[in-house]
Amino acid sequence: MAFMLHLTIGDIWNTINNTEKRYGAAVIGVLCVVLSAANAANQYYAVDPFAGKLLGGTLIWLCTAAALITDTWRLNPSEEGLVPLYPVVGEAETSFMWFGNNDAEDE
């Protein structure tokens, strides 16, 4: 369950960062991804230490990703300044192919 939670948090963060480009919320999101990976590695380590160590190795990359995401947020302020670290209503819009109107169908 801990690994499924980690994958879910990572998928939500991916949408916030790459699709919606909400860089402020992505900073908090990537920290949640790091914490969920650490929790999953700890849970795996309790059952099989080798599995926990393997999963814990991904924390190296996730810490690097967290630094990159934080710097992306810091180096790309909007006209009003840095985007807040919490989700706000803004220009970003999430749409799904399988829900609602699809512009590709209209063409």
N, C-alpha and C positions, 0 to 999 in steps of 0.2 A: 504494500500500500504506500509506503514512503516513496518508492521509486515512481509509482503512478502519480503521486502528488507532485513530485519533482518534474515529471514530464508535462503535467498539466500547467504548472506555474511557468515552465519554460515556453510552452506554446502561447500562453497568454502574453508573456513578455515579448515574444517574437512579433505578435500582432501589434502590440503597442509601439514597439520600436521600429519595425520595418514596414508595416503597412500604414499605420496611422501617423508615424513620425512624431510621436509625443515624447520628445527627448527628456523632459523633466520627469515624467512618470516612469520612463524607461530606466532612469537611474535607480529609483526605488525598486522597480521590478527586477533588475538584474541582481540587486542585493538579495531579494527574496529567492531568486534562482540559486545563488551561492549558498544561502542558508538551507534551502531544501535539498541541495546536493550533499551538503555536509550531514544533514539528518539522514538521508538515504544511505550514505556511506557508513555512518555510525550503526544504523540498523542492520546493514549487511555484515558489518564487522562482528556484531554480536553473534551472528549465526555462523559465519565462515570468515575468518580474518583475511584470507587471501582475496575473497570477493570484495570485502570492504576496502582493502588497499587499492584494488583495481578501480573501483568506483571513486575512491578518494583522489585518485590521480587526475580526474577531470576537474578537480577544484583548482588546479594550477591554471588551466585554460580559463576557467570561469572567473578567477581573480583578475587575469589579464583582460578578459572581456569587460569586466566591471570597470577597470581603469580606462579602457577605451571608450566605453559608453559615457562615463562621467566626463571625460575630456571632450567628447563630441558635444555633450550638452553645454559645457562651459564655453567652448569655442564658437558655438553657433547661437548667439542670443537673437531674440526677435527685436523688432523696432522698439518695443517697450522695455527691453532688458532680458534677463534670463527667464526662460519658461519655468513656471512653478514646478516644484517636485511632486505635486499632487495632481490628480486628473482634473482638468477643467474643460468646460465647453469651449470649443475653438473651431478652427477650420477643418480639422481632421474628420473624416467620415469613413466609417467602416461599412462595407457592403459585401454581400455574399452572392455568388453566382446562383445559388439554388433558392434564394429568398428574394422576393420583391421584383422590381423591374430590372431587367438587364439591358444596358444600352447596346450591347452587341446584337441582341435580337432585333432591335429597331432598325438596324442598318441593312 
